[in-house]
Amino acid sequence: MMIAVRWAAARWRVKASATTPWRFGSTAAGEAASTSFGNKEEEDQEAWYASEEGGLSFRCTRCGRCCGLEGTRKIHVSDREIEEIARLLGEPETSVREDRVTQTETGHQVLRGKQRGTGEVCTFLHSDGTCFVHERKPVQCRTYPYWPEFLASPFEWRAEGARCEGIGSVQGRVPRQEVRRQLVLETLSRSAREGGDENRLTYGESSDLLEDVGEELLEEFERDFLARNRRQVVAEIGDLVVVDFHGESEDGSARRVLISKQAPWLAQSEASVAPDGSVDLNRVPQRVQQALIASLALVAPREAASSRSSIAQIGAGACVAATALSLRLPDARVEAWDLDERALRLAADHFGAERGACVRLVRDAEEIAGESEIGSHAAILLDVCGVGGGRGEVGEIPPADPFLLPRFLEGAMAALEPGGVLAIHVANPNKEEALQAVASIARPRGLAVRSLALRGEGGAGSDPWLVYACPPHSPKTAEEFAKQLEDGPLRGLCPQITELLLSTPDSFWEVTG
C-alpha cells in the first residue's frame, strides 16, 4: 500500500520537474549526423521522435561509454537498489555500501568510480563493457538513453550520440510508446530523489506499477514535458542554426544557441533571451567565455582602461563575449574575429551585437601573429577548435594544433602591449604539454603562466582549462583573482568564475617547471 501511495504522489510531482537540466557546450564529439531542425514557426508540441519511422533509432552495443563518469555525470542509487545489488552479489549490504557507494556534496548516494585509462568509470563496469549487476541496475542505467535531457529535442538526442554509438543505429528501432514509458520512469525516479527519497522504488517496482497506469496519463505527461522543453529555430544560414531553448529558466528567459548542423553536440555561442525577445547583454552564459573575459583582470592596471588598448577575441562566433566587453569597456577597441562571415551576420541579427560597439572582423586567427600586430593588443582571447578523434571521443579540440606551435605563440605574445595577456582555451587531451608549450615561449619574454581548471564542466572525460600568459605581478592566488574581478569593471560579468575561484581555490595556479 505504501508503495502505491508513493507512486501516486510521484506521478503528479513529475509535472513540476519535467524540464531538462542538460546544456550544450561539452567538447564531446562524434560523427556528424543529419538533423531535422524543423521550421521557424512555433509548432504543435508533437513529440519530435513521433515522426521517426518504426520508432526511435537505438540499439545497445554494450560499448560501456554510458558508464563513464566524466564531468558531472554520476550514477545515483537508492537504498532499495543497494539492497537488490547486495542480494545479487551475495554480499552484505554494509560491504556494498562501504566499497561501492559514496555520497555527493548534496547528500545523494552515488556509485563509486574506478580509474580506467585516462578516465573514470562505474565501479561495476567489466573491462569488456558489460555490467557486473546488469540484472539489478539502478533506474538511471535501465532508462538510458531515454532521459529527459536527451529526449527534449533532436539536438540533444544527436548530441548524446557523440558519446553513445548505439544512438542512430539503423539496426534498432524503439517504439514511441516504450520511449515514453522509459522517460516517465526516469523522471519519476529523479523527482523522488530531488524530494529527498533515498528509499525510492527500484526499476522493477516502478515498472510493475506503471502497468496499472492508463496510456492517456502517460501521453499527458509527454505533452507537458514537450511543452516545457520547447525548442524554436530562430534562423538558419547554411549549416549554421540559431535555436532558442525554452523551459530551463524559472524567469521565463530562453537560452539562444548557435549550432552547426555538422556538430550539433557543440554550442558555438550562447546568449540569454528575455521573455520579450531581447538579448541580455549583461550575461555571458558559457563558463569558458566568462573565463576568457576574466583574463582582463590579469592585465596590468595601467593598461586596462587605456583608450589605446585593443582587445581581440579570436573565434568569436556570435560575439556574445565581445559585445558584452564592448559595453563594459567603452574606451577600449574590442575586436571580434571569426573566419565565418555567416556567424558574424547571425551575431548582428540575433545575438545583439549591433547594440554593442565591438568591431566584427572576418579574419584568420593566424593573422594576430603577423608583423603588423606587434604591441597592439592589451588582451588576446583565443578559442579556436581543431578537429580530431573519433565517435565518442574529443573531436572539437581547442586550440587547434597550429596555435600551440612556437611560431604562432611567439607572434601572438609579440602582439601584446606591455602588461597584456594572452588567454587560450585548452581542451587538449595532453593539457600539460599544451601548458608547457605556452610556458616555454612566455617565460623568456618575462611573462608568468597561470591556469584555471573549469572543474565540473568537462565532456568526454576532461574538464576544459584556460591558460593565461600574463604579467608576473598579476594576481597569483584564486582569492586575489576573484577580488580583482569583483572590484573592477568586469564585476558581475563572470559570476561563475568568481564563484569557482572562491569555492575551489586550487582551480587556479601558476604553471611551473
N, C-alpha and C positions, 0 to 999 in steps of 0.2 A: 504493500500500500504506500509506504514512504517513497519508494522508487517512482510509483505512478504520480504522486504529488509533486516530486522534484521535477519529473519530466514535464508535467502540465505547466509548472511555473517557468521552466526553462524555455519552453517552446514559444512563450509570449515575450520573455525577456529578449529574445533574439531580435525583436523589432527595433530595439534601441541600439543594437550593436552591429547592424548589417552594413557597416562601412568598412572600406579597406584601408589598412594602415601602410600597405606596401608603397614604396616610392621608386620611381625611376632614378637612375643615377649610379648604380653599381657598375663596375667596369667588367662585368661578366661578358662573355662573347659567345658567338656561335655562328653557324651558317646563316646567311641572310635568308629570310623566308618571305614569300609574297604575303602581303597583308591586305585584308579588306578594310579600308578605313572609313567606309560609309559616306554619306553625303553631309553637307554642311548644315542642313536644316535639322532642327530638333525632331527626333523621331519617336514613334510609339515605343515604349520600353519592352519590346520583344527581346528575348534572350538572343544575343548575337550568335550563340552556338546552335540555335534552333535551325539555322539555315545550313548547317553542316550536314551534307547528305549522308544518311546512315548513322549519324551520331558524331560526337567529338572524337577527333583522331588522337588516340593514345594507346600505347602498349608498353607495359613494364618490361624492360630488358635486363633487370637486375644489375644495372651498372653501378649502383651504390652511391651515385652522386647526390641523390636527395638526402643521404645520411651524413653529408658533410656539415660541419658546424662553423663554417666561415661567417665572418661578420657578426651580425646579431642573431643568427639563426640558432635556436635552442630546441631540444625535444622535450616538451612538457609531459609530465607523467603524474597520475593521480594515485591516491592511497590504494584504491581498488585495483588499479593496473599493476602497482608494485606487488600486491598480493598474488595476482594472477601470474606474473612473471616468476615470482619465487616458487610457486607451485610447479610451474612448467620446468624450471631448472632443478627442482628438488633441493633447493637451498633454503635456509632460514630467512625469513623476511628481513630480520635485522642485518644479516650479511649482505643482502641485496642493497639495502639502504646505505650501508656503510661503504660498500665497494663500487656501487653503480649509480648512485643518486647523489645530487648536490642541490644547493639552493641558489636562486638568483638573489640579487640585491633587494628585490621586491618581495622575497619570501616564497616564490613559486618553486615547486620541485621540478627539476630537470635531470635528464640522464647525463652522466659524466661523458667526457670525450676522451679520446686517446689519440696519440700522435700517429699519423701515417704520412710518410713523405714529408712535404713541407706544410701540411695542413692538419686539421683536427677532424676526427670522425666520431660517430656514435660508438659508445662502449660495446655495443652488441653487434657491430658490423664485422663479418668474416673477411678475410683477405680476398676471397673470391667474389665479394659483393653481395653475398647473401646474409640473412639476418639470423642471429642465434635464437631469437624469440619470435620468429615470424608468425606463429600461430596465436601469440598473445601481444602483438604490437600495440602501442598506445594509439588512441584515436587519431592523433595528429599524423601518424605514419600510415594508418589504414586509409585515411581520406585523401592523402596526397595523390595527384596534384590538384584536386578539386577544392582548393582553398579559396576563400573569398577574394584574397588579393590577386589570384591568378584568373579567376572567372569573371572579374568585373568588366573586362573588355578583351578583344583580341590583342591589344597592345601588351597587356600583362601576360596573357597566355603565351604569346610568342617570345616574350622576353624571358620567361621561365624556361622556354625551350632551349635557351642558350646553356642552361645547366643540365636539363633532362633530355637525353637523346630519344626517349620514347614519345615525347610530345611532337605531334605532327606525323607520326608513323602511319604509313598507308596500310600497315598490316593489322591495325587495331581500331575499332570503332566502338565508342561507348554511347549508348542511347541517352537522350536528353533526360529521361526520367531518372536514370541512375546517376547522372551528373548532379541533378537537383537534389537527390537523396543524400549524396555524399556531402554536398555543400551545406545542407541543413545539419547533418550530424557534426561536421566540423565547427560550424558556427555556434551550435548549442553548447558544445564542449568548451569553446572559448568563452562564451557568455558565463557559464558556470565557474570557470577558472577565474575570470575577472571579478566575479562576485565573491571570491574567496572560498569556493567549494573545492577543497582538496580531496574530498571523498566522492567526486563526481563519477558518473556512470562510465563503465567500460564501453568499448565499441560494440561488443556483442549485446550488452544490456540495452544500449540506446537503439541499436538496430532492431532488436526484437520489439521494442515499444513502438518504433516507427511504423511497424506493420499495421498497427491499430489506428494510425492517423490517416485521415482522408486525403486523397490526392489534391483536393481543392485547397486545403490548408497549405500544402507544400507549394502549390502553384502561387498562392497568395504571397507566401514568403519570398519566392523567387522574384515576383513582380516588384515587391517592396525593396528587395536587395538591389535590383537593377535601377530602380528609380533613385535610390540613394547614391548610387555609384555611376551617375550618368557621365558619358564621355561625348564631347562635341568637337567635331573637326571644324576649326575656325578658318583655316586657309591651307592651300597646297600649292607648291611650286615644284614641279618635277617630283623628285623623291623626298623632298622636304615637306613635313606636315606640322602644322600648329594645332595642338589638341588641348582643350580645356577639360580638366579632371574635376568633377563636382563631387560633393559629399564627403570630403576629407576634413573639412573645417567647420567648427561649430558656428563661426561668424558668417557663414554663407559665402565666403570667398572661394574662388576656384584656383587650381594650380594650372598655369599655362605652360606647356612644354613644347619645345622644338625637337622633333624627332626625325630621323632619316628612316625611310621605309626599308633601307638596306641594313639598318641596325636598330630595330625597334626596342631593344633592351637598353639603349643608351640615351639618356636625356642630354642633348647638347646644351640646352639652356632652359632655365625655369624662371617664371615670374609669378607673383601673386596678383590675382584679378579680383577686385571688389565686386559686390553684388550688382553695382550699377554699370559694370563692364570696364571700369577704368583700371589701368595697371598701377599697382602700388610701387612707386619708385623709391620708397623708403625701406623696402625689404629686398634682400638678396637671399632667396630660399636655399640655394645649394651651398653646403658647407665648404666644398672645395673653392668656390668662388669667394666666399667670405674669407677663407684662409689666404687667398691671393691678395684680396683687398687689405687684409690685416698686415701684410708686409710693409705697408706705408708707415706703420707705427715704428718700423725699424730704420726709416730714413733719417739721416742726421737732421735735427730740428731746424738748423739754419737754412736748409734747402726745401723743407717740406711744403711750405706755402708760397714759395717764390713764384712770381709771375713768369719767370724764365723757365720754370720747371715743366717738363713734359712727361706724361705717364703713358706707357703703351701697354695695352692688353692685347696679347697675340693669341689668336684662336678665340676671338671674342664671341663667335656665334651670334646670338640675338642681342648682344651688347647690354645685357642686364646689369652686370657689374660696372661696366664702363659708364653707362648712363647714370647710375647711382653715384659713382665717384664724381662725375662732372657737376652734379648738383651740390655735392658736399664740398668740393674744392673748386669754386668758381674762378680762382685766379690761376689755376693750372690748366695746361692744354692736355686733355685726355683723348688719346687715340685708341680706336677700336679696329684692330687689324684682323681680317679674315680673307682667306683665298676665295671663299664662295660668296659672290656678289648677291646671290639669292637670299642667303642668311641675313645679310645686312639690309636688304629690302624688307624682309619679314620683321626685322628689328624695328624699323621705322613704322611699319604699318600696324603691327600687332603687339609690340613689346614696349611701347612708349619711348623709343629712342629719340623721336622728334621733339619730345618735351625736354630733353637734356641738351647738353652742349658738347657731347663727345663727337669727335671727328671720325667718321666711318671711312675706312680705307681698305680697298681691295689690294692687299699686299702679301707677299710671301714672307713667312717668318724669318727666313734666312737673310732677308734684306736688313734686319736690325743689326746684323754684324758687319754691314758694309762700312767702307771708309768714311762715307759722308755722315754717318751717325755718331761719330766719336764725340763723347762728352755731352750728349744732347738730351739724356733722359734721367729723371730723378728715380724712376722705377720702371722696370720691365717685368710684366706678369705673363709667364709663358704657360699655356695649357693646350698643347698640340699633341694629338694622338697619332700613333702609328699602328698598322695592322699586323697582327701576329697571332700564333696559336690556333688551335682547332676548336671544334664544337665543345662547349662546356668549359673551356679554358679562357685565360685572359686573352682577349683579342683586340680590344681598343686600348692600347697601352701608351699612356703619356709618360714621358715625352717620346716622340719618335727617335729612333737611333741617331740620326744626324745631329740632333740637338744636344747630344752628350759628347760629341767629338770636340777635341781641343780647339779646332779652328773656329767652330761656332761659339763655344763658351768664351774664348778669348775676345772675339769680336763683340759679343753681347756685353761683356763686362767693360770693354773699352768704350761702349756707347753710354755708360753710366756717368752722370755728373759725380764730382767728389761727394761722398756721403750717400750715394744712391744705392739701390737694392735691386738685385735680380731674384725673382721668385719663380720657382719651377714646380709644377705639379708632377709628382713622380708616383706612378703605379707600376713601375717596372718590377718584374719578379726578382731581379737582382738589385734591390734597392741600395744595399750597401755599396755596390760597385758604382751605382749612379751618384751616390753622395760623395764618394771618394773622387769620382771624375770631376765633379764641381769643385771640391776642395783643392784638388791638385792645381787648378787654374786660379782659384780665388786667393789662396794664401800668399802666393808670390806677389800678388797685386795689393797686399795689405788688407784684404777683406776677411772677415770671420765667416764661418759657415754654421748656420743653425738649422735645425729640422723640427718639424711639427708633425706628429702622427695623428691622423683623424680616426682615432680608435672607435670601433663600432660602426664604421661607415663601409667597411670592405665588402666586396662581392668577389666571387671566385677565389676565395681563400686569402685575400690580403687587404689590409686597410691602406688607403692612399696616404701618402706623405707629401709634405711641402718642404722643399729645401730652399733656404734663403742665403744668398751671398750678400753680406751686409757690412756696414761699418763695425769695427771691433768694439766700439763703445756703445753700440745699440743694446737694448735690453737682453740680459743674459739668462734671466730666470723667467719662469711662467708668470710669476706674480708681477714682475716688472713689466712684462709684455702686456698683461691684462690691464695694468694700471695705465699704460700708455694709450691703449685702445679706448679706455673709458674717459680719460682726461682730454683727449684730442678731438679733432673734427670728425673722426670716424665713430664717435660714440653712438651706440645703438645700431650701427650698420652691420656689425659682426657678432651678434649676441651668442651664437652657438660656439664661436671660437673663444670668446671671453669666458663662457661657462666651462668649456673644456679645459682651458688654462688654469682656472681656479679650482676645479674639481679633480683634475688629473695632472698635477704639476710635472710629472715625469714624461708627459706627452711632448714637451718642448725641451730641447737640449742642444748643446754645442757639439758639432761633429769634430772629433779629434782623430789623430792617427794619420 
